[in-house]
Amino acid sequence: MIKCCVVIPVYDHEHAITAVVEGVIAQGLPCILVDDGSASSCAAVLDTLVAARPHQVGLVRLAHNQGKGVAVLAGFQRAMEQGYTHAVQIDADGQHCVTDLPKFIALANQHPEAVIVGCPIFDASVPKSRLYARYLTHVFVWINTLSFEIRDSMCGYRLYPLNAVMQLTRTQRIGRRMNFDTDILVRLVWQGSGVVNLPTPVTYPSDGVSHFRLVMDNVLITRMHTILFFGMLRRLPGLLTKKLGKS
């Protein structure tokens, strides 16, 4: 059996985070909040949540905003220190369906070495521009892994085997901001981790707060795809051997 917690990176989501935490606790899972340099109003809400449930809610506080990737990995490090083998990453804005957490856990118990990746089922709240942009990233990911194993690399709802993540971070630098989700997943596949896709409902977002920076984050994502492409070329013989072995 795996030992799992939930890691939630938080940056100024004081209006949504309480409901998210309560939803996680209702599913019987402890959570680690990572305050990624939030304003004092959000920091106060996080302190209240920890004070109310000190045995179920932990807190990692970063001195200033460093990006989603840095926050998630800081939460994973704390989870490892506390003896967890796996961690679920979930967003703080309420867009993910916390009642699906048992499905993630069940799949992880069946496939403890794999990443269980949320595959979004979007409702009408998703902006069309974001939806179309996802398909472009999907194509790049399929090229860079030479497979359709990853159905959606941008969903921030997934369960990781922590040993595989820590092994990866010891040798490679992972995207620090909105490029994190795709970057780490492609690199974990390159490292040999399996992927299990789990369809899950996604809405956009419950508190109306998005930290996606249209220009800067698109630049980072474009740079990431370029780096991953050349990384794929270096790994091409191994990826082809793996692909042929599965056929």
Buried (B, 14 or more C-beta within 10 A) or exposed (E): EBEBBBBBBBBBBBBBBBEBBEBBBEBEBBBBBBBBBBEEEBBEBBBEBBEEBEEBBBBBBBEEBBBBBBBBBBBBBBBBEEEBBBBBBBBBBBBBBBEBBEBBBEBBEEBEEBBBBBBBEBEEEBEEEEEEBBEEBBEBBBEBBBBEBBBBBBBBBBBBBBEBBBBBBEEEEBBBBBBBBBBBBBBBBBEEBBBBBBEBBBBBBBBEBEBEEEEEBBEBBEEBBEBBEEBBEEBEEEBEEBEEEEE
